[in-house]
Structure formats: structure tokens, C-alpha cells
Amino acid sequence: MSKWIIDRPRRVPLALGPALWLLCTCGPAAAATWTCTVSVAAPNFGAYNPFQTTPDEVNGSLTATCTLLTGGAATVTVIDSFSTGSSNTYTTRTMRAGTGTLNYNLYKDAAYSQIRGNGTGGSLTGSATLNLTSTNPVQSVSGTIYGQIPAGQNVAPGTYTDTLVVTITF
């Protein structure tokens, strides 16, 4: 189990499993204004079996929905950025239970090769552009959060957690 935090512009805690909604009314004062909500369903690994011979893989999701409020059109770029968590590295994130650690990571792709992060240390951010118009005022973009715990980790029983900060920029 991991704990997550979403930041836009405040940090809001998010436990794995439930969704979080974040509202931002944005836009230049004299031009179009819009509002965006962000929903995160964080990957929940559940119980880890150290005798399992294949990696434990689960998915979560991140969805941003933006709505044009006033003005003729708005282009909204949505960027997500993930922190390292307690490991302080993107190479291998770690969940902790007391002194025990359980390695895991979060990825942008189903091949588990593109690590979600802030663009440093071999990690990648995610981005999408939404073009809001009066004829198409509501648009959404979604992405899968691929989570993986490598097989064969000899760990003691316990509740392993990590806390990440996810920053969403509009």
C-alpha cells in the first residue's frame, strides 16, 4: 500500500485505492477561463507473496477533465510529475515497514520501461493538450499508472507503505 499526494497548487493526501478530485479555476483574466478536475485511482498492490515467481503488477489511473467557463476558446496543457517517495531515487522506489523495504516502481507504459517521475534520473513526466471551445467545452485526458513489484523479494510480514507527491500543472 502506498500513500500519494497530489499538488495543484496545494498538496492533498491520497491513500491508494480511493479517487481524489481537485478543482482549479484557471485562465488569463481577460480571456477564456476554465476549470479542471483531477481524479487519481492509485495502484493498490494488496498482499505481496515473496514466493511468487512473477512480478506483482497492478494498474491505477490519472484523469484530468477541463471545462471551458467563459470566453471563446482555451488551450490547456496538463502535465503530471511524480516524486521519488521514500527511496529518493527513481531507479527503484521502496515501500517501508519498520526497517524492512519492498522494492517497486510506477511506469507510464505496460512494458514497465518508462518510469513515472519529474523528468530527472531517467524518469518521465506525462503531458497532454486539451483544446476547449464553445462547441466542445468539456474534454478529458486519462493515463494508466502501471505499478510493479519485482518477484522474489524476501521481506518480513508487515504493512509496507510509501508516500509520493504527484504534481499536476495546468
Number of C-alpha atoms within 10 A of each C-alpha: 20 21 18 23 20 24 18 15 12 10 13 15 16 22 20 22 16 12 15 18 14 18 14 14 14 16 19 9 7 8 11 18 18 22 17 21 16 21 18 27 19 26 23 18 18 12 12 19 16 17 10 12 11 12 17 18 19 16 17 18 15 17 15 24 17 25 22 27 20 16 15 14 19 22 15 21 12 18 16 21 20 25 21 24 20 14 17 11 16 23 14 16 21 25 23 19 16 11 6 15 19 20 17 20 20 27 20 20 15 13 8 15 11 16 24 27 25 20 14 10 12 13 22 19 17 16 15 15 14 19 15 22 19 14 9 11 18 18 17 15 15 14 16 18 22 23 25 19 22 16 18 13 17 12 15 14 12 12 15 21 20 22 22 18 20 24 21 19 14 22
